[in-house]
Amino acid sequence: MAVCIAVIAKENYPLYIRSTPTENELKFHYMVHTSLDVVDEKISAMGKALVDQRELYLGLLYPTEDYKVYGYVTNSKVKFVMVVDSSNTALRDNEIRSMFRKLHNSYTDVMCNPFYNPGDRIQSRWALLPVSASSPGGPYSRVRIQSRWALLPVSDPVQVGPTSCVRIQSRWALLPVSDPVQVGPTPVSDPVQGL
Amino acid sequence: MADEALFLLLHNEMVSGVYKSAEQGEVENGRCITKLENMGFRVGQGLIERFTKDTARFKDELDIMKFICKDFWTTVFKKQIDNLRTNHQGIYVLQDNKFRLLTQMSAGKQYLEHASKYLAFTCGLIRGGLSNLGIKSIVTAEVSSMPACKFQGTMQKGVTDTPNKMFQWILCHRNGRLRRLTKPNIILKT
């Protein structure tokens, strides 16, 4: 079961990142961030003997004790990173590949959308919905995307109302590339824990 | 071949539409070519994403240019580029001896000065495609005899958008005053 999917632009900032709401979001964001190094290593000419240079699918990037991280890079240097639960051993390579293909198809559709400016955060509510619905067993296949800010982790998937008060937990939400995000009445104490 | 005619007619109308709006004062004079080029840029970005979805990863710049000359040109204009020349230092010249968007005009010298309007969109198309593949470039076109034309692409080396650029401005607190260092390899003394 895929627990986190991220679309990273070629300048290494996230365009779209969603994870299952039940767990600590930040952990997945860190995992995706650290996996970018592994992706860069794979696509450079350094490890040429190990990986087929011409393929888009990068395979398993690195395993941790609970999760495995898979990577995929497109020709336009946009990276897709998927974090999968290790306990699900029935998930084979082919299924991961097909999930990445669907993600790539959805991303291509987003690119061709005339209302989308390349380089912006992917805000469209329906853009990558087929992906979350099709990943095997994903709990967020039942989730209706309520939050207007697709990047902010929504703590409760069935929260009603577009302006749910969420605490900013992701440090990427504060990068200058994003628009200033309005937070609800609850004050945000210290989102960036001294990284 | 009906689908070819569709794009041709739409493109002609687009060019005349942009110039008509310039006459009515909506667009500044002289900005029409830029407008057409920017349209082509955005279209090129989306098209390249779609076309490179199934192809293998590109090895280098020359590989990308060959893809543009063969697959990209074939899919858009139903023919390949006739001649690709490079000086291996970032300048590529694509020559098309029978450019589809110009074949409808007479082959003599009559409409030579108007030809550049009809090439702006395609210049943007190439520039958008290259930009999405990671190459910043400037693309210009010239016509010496209709319907042959040449697109010249100049790749810009050393222009990177990496976030490391922001670290060139390093503030250091020194003797109680904030000073700005412009060279990133200066050792910070606190």
Chai-1 contact restraints between the chains, C-beta under 6 A:
chainA,res_idxA,chainB,res_idxB,connection_type,confidence,min_distance_angstrom,max_distance_angstrom,comment,restraint_id
A,E11,B,D161,contact,1.0,0.0,6.0,A-B,restraint_1
A,R54,B,A56,contact,1.0,0.0,6.0,A-B,restraint_2
A,R54,B,R57,contact,1.0,0.0,6.0,A-B,restraint_3
A,N75,B,T52,contact,1.0,0.0,6.0,A-B,restraint_4
A,S76,B,E49,contact,1.0,0.0,6.0,A-B,restraint_5
A,S76,B,N132,contact,1.0,0.0,6.0,A-B,restraint_6
A,S76,B,L133,contact,1.0,0.0,6.0,A-B,restraint_7
A,K77,B,G134,contact,1.0,0.0,6.0,A-B,restraint_8
A,H104,B,K53,contact,1.0,0.0,6.0,A-B,restraint_9
A,T108,B,E49,contact,1.0,0.0,6.0,A-B,restraint_10
A,T108,B,R50,contact,1.0,0.0,6.0,A-B,restraint_11
A,T108,B,K53,contact,1.0,0.0,6.0,A-B,restraint_12
A,M111,B,G46,contact,1.0,0.0,6.0,A-B,restraint_13
A,M111,B,E49,contact,1.0,0.0,6.0,A-B,restraint_14
A,C112,B,G46,contact,1.0,0.0,6.0,A-B,restraint_15
A,P118,B,Q45,contact,1.0,0.0,6.0,A-B,restraint_16
